Amino acid sequence: MRALSVFLIAVLQVLAITLPQPRHLSIPLTKRSTLRIADGHVDLTSIMAHISSTVVKLQRGAAAFERNTGAVLFSESSSLTKRVAASGSDPLADDSDERWYGYIEVGTPPYTFIIDCDTGSTDFFLPGPSCGDSCSGHDVYNPNSSSSAEPLGKTFMAEYGDGSMATGDLYTDTVSLAGCNANAQTLGVASFYSYGFSSENFGADGLMGMAFESISAYGANSVFQTLVSQGAVPEPVFAFKLASSGSELYVGGVNSALYRDPFTYTPVTKQGYWQVTGDAIAINGKQIVNEFSAIIDTGTTLILGDTTYVSQLYAVINATEVGGGAYSLPCDAMPNVTITLGGKSFAISAETFNFGTYGSSGNTCLGGIAGGDGLGDVWVLGDVFMRNVYTAFDVGNSRVGFADLA
């Protein structure tokens, strides 16, 4: 009997070595916020730059979608389909927004980089060895040091709404996200970073988009889409918890410890951005917006809507416009705001709606919803919304799911 027990233990030890080991599917996320000045007050100039940059980001994505598919991404009610200059001639402004940073491994042997996780774009890029002073302070990816790197013989130019730009050459290489390997993933190897991507303004080494191929400037899959196409993840789903602590990106499914069932799902209307149809937006019980288009975007800090609708929302509580689409109100009088998606209303907590102190009195704060010109029926549900829900991005079923946080 003892001999049999010893044999069974030996077999189990062999199996433990030879069977596939469980993957670490979650990536802890940290947030860097520079929308506030040294004393903790909100920097209105940075808020205005962030609003403008988000609108231009959507315009660029719409232009890429039309170029890649021949179709129009947004409805005629918005001016987001207007063409933007391909030369990056938008006025430069320090976006200085809040970004969610995680880790990724690239190359053979693998090297770890800090990346900005952005569901509002698709492409992936890192600073390269010829980037020089413009990439100072960032860890550099050198394709010559990776046995799995292959040049594509093409150049790239990645432009973003704040005027930030990265240019360089396209390669393919092995990319590992939460232990899942994407082979021959297309990535940009930058030879130039503009000031917006300097280490002073951009704490990550590079940016990893998680939207659809149709808005890719490379004409390539995102890292996660590649993982799905190669069968490298258990499920074609990734999920985010964004919070003051315990934030994470979960790859290949959802983390059941972080939400309460059930999920409420709503289908993606067009595979460009993670764009869905919302039912309603209400403030203090008064419904102001009905049936709108919503983009779920980790790369946007605020909730953004067209200036017309936003002014109607804030009129209910007599808030004061302070410029650039931002509104102020007493810090102790945050309204009850709900956003209804898939038939379920999700409340925006007073803590997340209160974007911070504004002005010298210390009693006035800015609201977390802001207006942008030309958005029409398009709303961008950024950090202010996403911090109130657990969000699952289901690639396999082309839908987005929302659940209450645990």
KOLGU-174497 format. One record per residue (C-alpha): x, y, z. Coordinates in steps of 0.25 Angstrom, whole numbers, padded with zeros to 4 digits, always signed. Example, Ala and Ser with C-alpha at 12.3 -4.5 7.8 and 13.67 -1.06 7.14 Angstrom:
SITE     xx     yy     zz
SITE  +0049  -0018  +0031
SITE  +0055  -0004  +0029
This chain:
SITE     xx     yy     zz
SITE  +0000  +0000  +0000
SITE  +0011  +0009  +0004
SITE  +0018  +0006  -0010
SITE  +0005  +0010  -0017
SITE  +0004  +0023  -0010
SITE  +0019  +0026  -0013
SITE  +0016  +0023  -0028
SITE  +0003  +0032  -0028
SITE  +0011  +0043  -0022
SITE  +0022  +0042  -0033
SITE  +0012  +0042  -0044
SITE  +0005  +0054  -0038
SITE  +0018  +0061  -0038
SITE  +0021  +0058  -0052
SITE  +0007  +0063  -0056
SITE  +0009  +0076  -0049
SITE  +0022  +0078  -0057
SITE  +0017  +0074  -0071
SITE  +0003  +0079  -0071
SITE  +0000  +0093  -0075
SITE  +0001  +0103  -0063
SITE  -0010  +0113  -0060
SITE  -0007  +0126  -0066
SITE  -0007  +0139  -0059
SITE  -0019  +0146  -0066
SITE  -0019  +0159  -0059
SITE  -0011  +0171  -0060
SITE  -0011  +0181  -0048
SITE  -0013  +0195  -0053
SITE  -0008  +0208  -0047
SITE  -0013  +0222  -0051
SITE  -0005  +0234  -0053
SITE  -0014  +0247  -0052
SITE  -0008  +0261  -0056
SITE  -0022  +0268  -0058
SITE  -0019  +0274  -0044
SITE  -0009  +0285  -0040
SITE  +0000  +0284  -0028
SITE  -0010  +0288  -0018
SITE  -0020  +0277  -0023
SITE  -0029  +0287  -0030
SITE  -0034  +0283  -0044
SITE  -0026  +0289  -0055
SITE  -0037  +0295  -0064
SITE  -0027  +0297  -0076
SITE  -0023  +0282  -0076
SITE  -0038  +0279  -0075
SITE  -0041  +0287  -0087
SITE  -0029  +0281  -0095
SITE  -0034  +0267  -0091
SITE  -0048  +0270  -0096
SITE  -0042  +0275  -0109
SITE  -0033  +0264  -0111
SITE  -0043  +0253  -0109
SITE  -0052  +0260  -0120
SITE  -0040  +0260  -0130
SITE  -0037  +0245  -0126
SITE  -0051  +0241  -0130
SITE  -0049  +0249  -0143
SITE  -0036  +0242  -0146
SITE  -0043  +0228  -0143
SITE  -0055  +0232  -0152
SITE  -0045  +0235  -0163
SITE  -0037  +0222  -0162
SITE  -0050  +0214  -0162
SITE  -0055  +0221  -0175
SITE  -0041  +0219  -0181
SITE  -0041  +0204  -0177
SITE  -0055  +0200  -0179
SITE  -0061  +0210  -0189
SITE  -0072  +0213  -0179
SITE  -0076  +0224  -0170
SITE  -0074  +0221  -0155
SITE  -0083  +0232  -0148
SITE  -0097  +0237  -0152
SITE  -0099  +0250  -0159
SITE  -0104  +0257  -0146
SITE  -0089  +0258  -0142
SITE  -0078  +0265  -0149
SITE  -0068  +0254  -0145
SITE  -0067  +0250  -0159
SITE  -0060  +0262  -0164
SITE  -0047  +0260  -0169
SITE  -0035  +0264  -0160
SITE  -0021  +0267  -0165
SITE  -0012  +0255  -0168
SITE  +0000  +0264  -0165
SITE  -0002  +0265  -0150
SITE  -0005  +0280  -0151
SITE  -0014  +0281  -0139
SITE  -0010  +0291  -0129
SITE  -0001  +0284  -0119
SITE  -0006  +0284  -0105
SITE  -0002  +0276  -0093
SITE  -0014  +0266  -0091
SITE  -0009  +0263  -0077
SITE  -0020  +0254  -0074
SITE  -0022  +0241  -0066
SITE  -0016  +0229  -0072
SITE  -0017  +0214  -0067
SITE  -0003  +0207  -0068
SITE  +0000  +0192  -0068
SITE  +0011  +0183  -0072
SITE  +0014  +0175  -0085
SITE  +0025  +0167  -0090
SITE  +0031  +0168  -0104
SITE  +0042  +0160  -0112
SITE  +0050  +0147  -0110
SITE  +0055  +0147  -0100
SITE  +0044  +0156  -0094
SITE  +0046  +0170  -0089
SITE  +0036  +0177  -0080
SITE  +0030  +0190  -0083
SITE  +0019  +0199  -0077
SITE  +0008  +0202  -0086
SITE  -0004  +0211  -0086
SITE  -0017  +0202  -0088
SITE  -0027  +0209  -0097
SITE  -0040  +0203  -0102
SITE  -0042  +0216  -0111
SITE  -0031  +0212  -0121
SITE  -0025  +0200  -0127
SITE  -0010  +0201  -0130
SITE  +0002  +0197  -0121
SITE  +0015  +0205  -0121
SITE  +0028  +0206  -0113
SITE  +0040  +0215  -0114
SITE  +0051  +0209  -0122
SITE  +0067  +0209  -0122
SITE  +0068  +0221  -0131
SITE  +0058  +0230  -0124
SITE  +0069  +0238  -0117
SITE  +0065  +0249  -0107
SITE  +0051  +0250  -0111
SITE  +0049  +0236  -0104
SITE  +0058  +0239  -0092
SITE  +0053  +0233  -0079
SITE  +0046  +0222  -0086
SITE  +0050  +0208  -0087
SITE  +0054  +0205  -0101
SITE  +0050  +0193  -0110
SITE  +0061  +0188  -0119
SITE  +0056  +0179  -0130
SITE  +0071  +0175  -0133
SITE  +0071  +0168  -0119
SITE  +0059  +0160  -0121
SITE  +0061  +0147  -0129
SITE  +0046  +0147  -0133
SITE  +0045  +0161  -0138
SITE  +0043  +0163  -0153
SITE  +0043  +0177  -0161
SITE  +0031  +0179  -0169
SITE  +0038  +0190  -0178
SITE  +0027  +0200  -0175
SITE  +0027  +0213  -0167
SITE  +0016  +0218  -0158
SITE  +0011  +0231  -0152
SITE  +0002  +0230  -0140
SITE  -0005  +0243  -0137
SITE  -0014  +0246  -0125
SITE  -0024  +0257  -0121
SITE  -0015  +0266  -0113
SITE  -0005  +0267  -0124
SITE  +0004  +0256  -0119
SITE  +0011  +0248  -0130
SITE  +0020  +0236  -0131
SITE  +0027  +0232  -0144
SITE  +0036  +0220  -0148
SITE  +0036  +0207  -0154
SITE  +0026  +0195  -0154
SITE  +0031  +0181  -0149
SITE  +0025  +0168  -0144
SITE  +0029  +0161  -0131
SITE  +0024  +0152  -0120
SITE  +0016  +0160  -0110
SITE  +0012  +0154  -0097
SITE  -0001  +0160  -0089
SITE  -0004  +0154  -0076
SITE  +0004  +0142  -0080
SITE  -0003  +0140  -0093
SITE  +0006  +0140  -0105
SITE  +0002  +0148  -0118
SITE  +0011  +0143  -0129
SITE  +0015  +0152  -0141
SITE  +0008  +0164  -0135
SITE  +0009  +0177  -0142
SITE  +0015  +0188  -0134
SITE  +0021  +0202  -0137
SITE  +0036  +0204  -0133
SITE  +0037  +0219  -0131
SITE  +0048  +0227  -0136
SITE  +0042  +0240  -0131
SITE  +0033  +0243  -0119
SITE  +0026  +0257  -0119
SITE  +0026  +0265  -0106
SITE  +0013  +0259  -0102
SITE  +0019  +0245  -0101
SITE  +0031  +0250  -0094
SITE  +0034  +0244  -0080
SITE  +0030  +0257  -0074
SITE  +0016  +0256  -0079
SITE  +0014  +0241  -0082
SITE  +0018  +0231  -0071
SITE  +0017  +0219  -0080
SITE  +0027  +0214  -0090
SITE  +0017  +0212  -0101
SITE  +0002  +0211  -0104
SITE  -0006  +0198  -0106
SITE  -0020  +0200  -0113
SITE  -0031  +0190  -0111
SITE  -0041  +0194  -0121
SITE  -0044  +0188  -0135
SITE  -0035  +0187  -0147
SITE  -0044  +0196  -0155
SITE  -0039  +0208  -0148
SITE  -0024  +0204  -0148
SITE  -0015  +0213  -0155
SITE  -0006  +0201  -0158
SITE  -0018  +0193  -0164
SITE  -0014  +0182  -0153
SITE  -0021  +0175  -0142
SITE  -0019  +0180  -0127
SITE  -0011  +0171  -0118
SITE  -0024  +0165  -0112
SITE  -0030  +0162  -0126
SITE  -0018  +0155  -0129
SITE  -0018  +0147  -0117
SITE  -0033  +0143  -0120
SITE  -0030  +0139  -0135
SITE  -0018  +0130  -0130
SITE  -0026  +0123  -0120
SITE  -0017  +0128  -0109
SITE  -0027  +0132  -0099
SITE  -0038  +0124  -0091
SITE  -0049  +0133  -0095
SITE  -0050  +0144  -0106
SITE  -0052  +0154  -0094
SITE  -0045  +0164  -0087
SITE  -0050  +0172  -0075
SITE  -0046  +0185  -0067
SITE  -0048  +0189  -0052
SITE  -0044  +0204  -0051
SITE  -0044  +0209  -0037
SITE  -0035  +0216  -0027
SITE  -0030  +0203  -0023
SITE  -0030  +0189  -0028
SITE  -0031  +0193  -0043
SITE  -0028  +0182  -0053
SITE  -0029  +0178  -0067
SITE  -0033  +0163  -0068
SITE  -0030  +0156  -0081
SITE  -0037  +0144  -0086
SITE  -0050  +0145  -0078
SITE  -0055  +0152  -0066
SITE  -0051  +0152  -0051
SITE  -0063  +0147  -0043
SITE  -0057  +0153  -0030
SITE  -0059  +0167  -0035
SITE  -0074  +0168  -0039
SITE  -0088  +0164  -0035
SITE  -0096  +0156  -0045
SITE  -0103  +0158  -0054
SITE  -0096  +0165  -0066
SITE  -0104  +0174  -0075
SITE  -0100  +0173  -0089
SITE  -0102  +0182  -0101
SITE  -0097  +0179  -0115
SITE  -0086  +0187  -0122
SITE  -0093  +0195  -0133
SITE  -0080  +0197  -0142
SITE  -0067  +0190  -0140
SITE  -0058  +0202  -0140
SITE  -0059  +0207  -0126
SITE  -0066  +0199  -0114
SITE  -0078  +0207  -0118
SITE  -0092  +0203  -0113
SITE  -0106  +0208  -0112
SITE  -0110  +0215  -0099
SITE  -0124  +0216  -0094
SITE  -0124  +0229  -0086
SITE  -0117  +0239  -0077
SITE  -0124  +0245  -0065
SITE  -0120  +0255  -0054
SITE  -0128  +0256  -0041
SITE  -0138  +0247  -0047
SITE  -0141  +0255  -0059
SITE  -0138  +0248  -0072
SITE  -0130  +0258  -0082
SITE  -0124  +0249  -0092
SITE  -0131  +0237  -0100
SITE  -0125  +0227  -0109
SITE  -0111  +0231  -0111
SITE  -0098  +0225  -0117
SITE  -0088  +0222  -0106
SITE  -0073  +0219  -0108
SITE  -0067  +0212  -0096
SITE  -0053  +0217  -0094
SITE  -0042  +0215  -0084
SITE  -0034  +0226  -0091
SITE  -0044  +0237  -0087
SITE  -0045  +0242  -0073
SITE  -0058  +0249  -0073
SITE  -0072  +0246  -0078
SITE  -0073  +0254  -0091
SITE  -0086  +0258  -0099
SITE  -0090  +0269  -0109
SITE  -0090  +0283  -0102
SITE  -0105  +0284  -0105
SITE  -0109  +0272  -0097
SITE  -0099  +0275  -0086
SITE  -0104  +0289  -0084
SITE  -0118  +0283  -0083
SITE  -0113  +0273  -0072
SITE  -0106  +0284  -0064
SITE  -0118  +0293  -0065
SITE  -0126  +0284  -0056
SITE  -0117  +0287  -0044
SITE  -0113  +0301  -0048
SITE  -0099  +0298  -0050
SITE  -0089  +0309  -0055
SITE  -0081  +0307  -0068
SITE  -0067  +0311  -0066
SITE  -0062  +0310  -0080
SITE  -0058  +0299  -0090
SITE  -0070  +0290  -0087
SITE  -0067  +0289  -0072
SITE  -0077  +0292  -0061
SITE  -0076  +0296  -0047
SITE  -0085  +0293  -0035
SITE  -0085  +0293  -0020
SITE  -0076  +0282  -0015
SITE  -0086  +0277  -0005
SITE  -0098  +0277  -0015
SITE  -0094  +0266  -0025
SITE  -0106  +0261  -0033
SITE  -0111  +0247  -0035
SITE  -0107  +0243  -0049
SITE  -0111  +0230  -0056
SITE  -0107  +0224  -0069
SITE  -0117  +0213  -0075
SITE  -0110  +0203  -0083
SITE  -0117  +0190  -0088
SITE  -0129  +0193  -0080
SITE  -0122  +0195  -0067
SITE  -0119  +0208  -0060
SITE  -0105  +0210  -0054
SITE  -0103  +0221  -0044
SITE  -0091  +0230  -0044
SITE  -0086  +0232  -0030
SITE  -0084  +0246  -0024
SITE  -0069  +0242  -0022
SITE  -0067  +0239  -0036
SITE  -0076  +0250  -0042
SITE  -0068  +0261  -0033
SITE  -0056  +0263  -0042
SITE  -0049  +0272  -0032
SITE  -0048  +0285  -0025
SITE  -0049  +0298  -0034
SITE  -0046  +0312  -0031
SITE  -0041  +0319  -0018
SITE  -0052  +0317  -0009
SITE  -0050  +0302  -0007
SITE  -0066  +0300  -0008
SITE  -0067  +0299  -0023
SITE  -0064  +0286  -0031
SITE  -0065  +0282  -0045
SITE  -0075  +0272  -0050
SITE  -0070  +0259  -0057
SITE  -0079  +0261  -0069
SITE  -0073  +0271  -0080
SITE  -0078  +0276  -0093
SITE  -0071  +0276  -0107
SITE  -0074  +0282  -0120
SITE  -0080  +0274  -0131
SITE  -0082  +0261  -0124
SITE  -0097  +0260  -0128
SITE  -0103  +0247  -0122
SITE  -0089  +0241  -0118
SITE  -0085  +0241  -0104
SITE  -0072  +0236  -0098
SITE  -0073  +0228  -0086
SITE  -0059  +0229  -0079
SITE  -0053  +0228  -0066
SITE  -0064  +0235  -0058
SITE  -0074  +0225  -0063
SITE  -0065  +0212  -0063
SITE  -0061  +0214  -0049
SITE  -0075  +0211  -0045
SITE  -0076  +0197  -0052
SITE  -0069  +0185  -0056
SITE  -0067  +0185  -0071
SITE  -0066  +0173  -0080
SITE  -0062  +0175  -0095
SITE  -0066  +0162  -0102
SITE  -0059  +0161  -0115
SITE  -0065  +0147  -0119
SITE  -0080  +0152  -0118
SITE  -0077  +0167  -0121
SITE  -0083  +0173  -0109
SITE  -0080  +0180  -0096
SITE  -0085  +0175  -0083
SITE  -0087  +0184  -0070
SITE  -0088  +0178  -0056
SITE  -0088  +0185  -0042
SITE  -0075  +0184  -0035
SITE  -0074  +0174  -0023
